[in-house]
Amino acid sequence: MSESTSTRFWVGASTTGALGSAARGIRPLDVAADGHATLGEPVDVGPNPMFLAISPATGVLGIVHELDEGLVSTWTIEGDELAPFGRPGVTGVSGPCHLAFDESGDLIFAANYSGARLSMHQSAPDVAADVVLAADFTGTGPHSTRQQASHPHQAVVDSARNRLLVPDLGTDRVRVLALDALPASLAHAEASDITMHAGAGPRHLVVAGDLAITANELDRTASIIDLVEGREVAWFSIGDDVEPRGLGCSAIQLTRGGIVLIGDRDADALRGLRFDAAARTLELVATVKTGGRHPRDLNVTRDERFALVADQASDSIAVIALDADGVPLEVVDVVETPAPACLARV
């Protein structure tokens, strides 16, 4: 399949069998122009490769291994095969769940959910990806079992303002870290953090110019944030047609047509909300059941004709057709694969 008519993803997965079947590694996945998906063979990259990211600058694949002793590894992609780039390194704390590269591709930022830490790592040939700088967070929230400590869940580079945004599910904050002193220091001042409404549990976010949109796991809402003023503007329900099961929102994407896609683990569905940047509003316009269980991650093909949803608990990935704006329409294909947890687009 040519690049012009297909999109390749690498599928991160759980190898522990705690949710879904135990995977044997990560796998390439090609989605054709008609939405048909084809899986490649698993590649062993080490234990529990739960989240993947590919540097746009270097093409290097970064992986966080969600373990009691968190690991980061880097790989070069050679067709259906992978080769070690640097040597694996530790995060210094447990439970890394997300990573992102800086614009150069030389640095990796890892969000450590259980360890309440944002760690920074080098990405270079034959260099260990051990933590070189870190910011440790404290705090709690009103949810007695889910917000007993800081739980950073994602790292997003806000290039326009040269900073890092870290949704912290445990403290109802988006942590803001300055990047202008890198690689010497990673500055964090709590006064710069963006405070969310109580009990939101921000999990993931997308940047849209001077605004950001968060998927709030705990109260099933999506918030709009003014990044210039550093404040939450408003928040909106992702749907009240299902009984909350305590799972809530997962991943989030924003299409070029202004549709916010959010995984809903209570409904086992993909939600589509129309984003009006001028009015600063979100309106639910579509809900598509994936046919699987526990949609942990999602992504879109390069032409944005299809969204892919990784249903970890049902060992399946749903391919969902999108209209011209990105509104979800229907499931057009389902691929079976053990415990899919991440969809990294090449």
N, C-alpha and C positions, 0 to 999 in steps of 0.2 A: 504493500500500500504506500502511495506517495504521501509526502508531507502535506500537499495541498488538499488532499481528500480524507485524511485521517488525523487523529490526535493520539499521541502516546502518553500513557500515565504509568507511574510505578505505584504499586499497591503495598502500603505498609500494613502489617498485621501482627496480631498477638500470637506468640508461640507457647503461651502458658495454658491455654484452654480454659481460662477463668470465665470468659464470655465468648461463646462460639467455640468451634473446634480449634485445636492447636495447629497453627500454620507451620510450614517447614522453611519459611523465608519470605522474601518480598518477590513480587512478580510483575513483569511488564504486561500492560493491557493496552490494546489498540482499539480505537473506536472509529469505524468507517463512516463515510458520508451519510449512509442511511441509518446510522445508529447501531449497527450490529457490532458487538464487542467480541474480541478474541483475546484470550489469556495466554501468556507464555508460561514457561516452566519456572518453579520457584528457585530463587538464588539464596543460599545461606549467607547471611551477613552478620550472624550472631543472635543472641537471645532478645526476644521481645522488641523488634524494630517497629515501634508503634507510630512514629511520626517521621515523615520525610520532607525534605525541601531541596530544590535544585537551584543553584546560583545562576541567575541570568547572565552574570559577567563571565563566569568560568565554566559553567556546565557541570560543576562538581555536585555530587549528591551527598547531602548531609542527613544523618539519621540520629535520632535520640532513641536510646534503648531504655524503656520504662522499667527500671529495676530498683531494688533497695539501694544498690550502689549505682547511681545513674551514670550512663555512658553516652559519649558522643563519638560517632565514627564518620569518616568521609571516604567517598568512592568515586572513581571515574566510570562513566557509562560508555560501554563499547558494544553497541547493538543490544542484544539480549543478555549480554554478560556484564559483570562488574569487576573492577579491580581496585584493591586498596589504594587510596591516595595518601592520606596521612595515617598515623597510628591512632588507634582508639584512645580516648582520654576520659577521665572521670569528671563529673560535675561537682563532686564533693558533698552532694546531698542526694536524697532519694526522689524518685518519681518524676524525671523529666518527661514532659508531655508535648512539647512544641519547640521548634527551632526556626530561625530565620537568618539568612546571610545579610551582611551589610552590602552596600552598593558595589564595593570592590570585589567581593567574594572572598576576602582574606580573613574575615572574622565571622564567627557564628554566635548568635545569642540564643540561649536555651532557657525556657521557662520550666522551672522545677516545681510542680504542683505540691507534692508532699513536703519538699524541702524549703518552701517559702523563699526561694532564691531565683534571681536572674543571673545566670552565669555566662561569661564570655570566653570563647575558645578560638584558637588559631585554626585556620584551614590552609595547610601548606603541605607540599610533598615531604613524606618521611618525617613529619613533625607530629609529636603526640598532641592530641586535641584535649589536653588537660585544661582545667579552668585557669585562666590568667587574670581575670578580674571578675568581681561579683558584687551584686547588691542584694542584701538580705532585708526582708520586709517583716514587719510585725503588724498586729492588729486583729480585730475580730469583727463579726457582724451579728445581726439579730437572729439568724437561723442557727439554732442551738447545736445541730449535728453537722452542718455543712460549712459553718463559718466560725469554727472554733479557733482558727488561725488563718494566716495569709495563705492563699492558694493561687499564685500566678499561673495563668492558663495559656498564655500566648505571648509572642513577641512580634511587634509590627514596626518596621522602620517608617517613620514619618519624615520623608526626605525633604519636604518643603521647609520644615522647621528644624532639621538636623537633630532629631531626637528619636527615642524609642518609646513606644506605647505598649504597656503591659497590663491587660485586663486581669484584675485580681479578684477572683470569685469569692474569696474568703472575707474580704474587707470592704466590698462595694466601692472599689476605687479603680481607676485606670492610672497605673503608675507611670510617671513621666521621667525619663532618664535622658540627660543631655549627652550628646555624642561628640561635641566639639573638642573635647580633650583627649579623644582616643588617638593612639592606643595606650596612652599613659595612664588615664583614669577614666572611670565610668561614674559620672556624678548623678546622685539622686538626692533630691530634697523633697520631703513630704509636702511642703507648701506648694510645690508645683503639681502635685497629683490632682486628678479630676475626680471629684466626689460624685458618686451615683446615688440614686434614691435607695433607701434602706431595704435590704432583702432582695435586691436585684440579682446579685450573683453574676456579674459580667464575665462571660466565658471567652468569646472571640469578637473581633471587630474588623471593619473595613474602613479605609480612609476614602473620602469623597471630596477632594479639594480642601476647603477649610472646615469641612464637617467630617464626622465619623459616625458610624452606626454600629452599635453593639448588640450582640445576641446575648440576652440575659437568661442564664440557665435556670435560676431558682424561681423566678416569678413569671416566666413565660412571656416576657416582654422584649421589645427591641427599642433601644434608646438612640436619640440623635444628640450628638455632642458638638458644641462649637469649639474647634481646636484653637482658634485664635484667642477667644475669651477664656478658654479652659473651664467650661461648665456644661453640664447636662441641660439640654433645652427642653426636651419632652420625651415621653416614652409611650409605647403603644402595644396593645396585646397582639400576640401572633395568632390568636384564635381561642375562642371560649367554647368550642364545640366538642371538647373532650375532657374527661375527668383527669386532673393532674395526677401523675404517678410519682412525682418527685424527680423526674428525669429531665424534662424541659428542653430548652434550646441546646443545640450543639454547634455545628459549623455555620458559617455565613459567607456568602459571595454577593457581589454587586455586578449586575450585567451592564453592558454599555447602554442598553435601553432604559436603565433606571429601575430595574426590578431587583429587590433584595431577596435572595434565596436563603432560607433558614431551615436547617434540619430540626424536626420536632420529634423527640424521642417518646413523648407521652402519646402522640397520635400515630407514631411510625409513619411519618409523612414528610413531604417536602412542601414548605409554605412559600408562597410568593407574595411579596408586599411591594406596592408601588411607592417609590420614593420621590417626593416633591421637594427638591432642594430649596426652592424659593420660599415655599410655605413652611418648610421644615416639618413635614408630616410623612407618615407611613400609613398605607391603606392595604389591608389584606385583600388580594384579588384572586388567589387560587390556592387550593390545597389538593395535592395528589398523594394518595397512599402509595407507598413504595412496594407493598406486598411482602416486605421483610420486617425485621425487628431490630430496633436500636440503631437508627441512622446516626453514626458517629461523625462522619466526614462527608463533604461534598465538593465537587469541582465541576467546571464546565469545559466543553470542547473549545478549541481555538475559534471556531466560527460561531460559537454560542448557540448552536442549534440543539444541543443536548446537555443535560445535567446528569452527572453520575453521583449516586448516593451509596455510600458504603454502609450496609446494614450488618454490623458486626455480629449480633446475636444469632442471626439466621444464616450466616455464612454465605452472604449474597451481595451483589452490587446491582442496583437498579439503574437502567438508562432511561431517562425521562426526556421526552421531546419538549422543546421550548418554542414559543412563538417568536415573532421578529423582535419583540422587546425583551424577551426572556421570561415570559409568563409560563409556568409549568402547565403542560397539557395532559400527557398520559405516559405510562410506562410502555416502552417499545422493545425492551430487551432486559433480561435478567441473567447475570453471570454468577455461577456458583464458585466460591473460593473461601477457604477457611478464615474466619475472624478478620475481615477487612477493617482496618482502622484509619487508613489515610489514603488519599488519592493525590499524588504529586504529579503535576502536568509537566511534561518535558517541553 
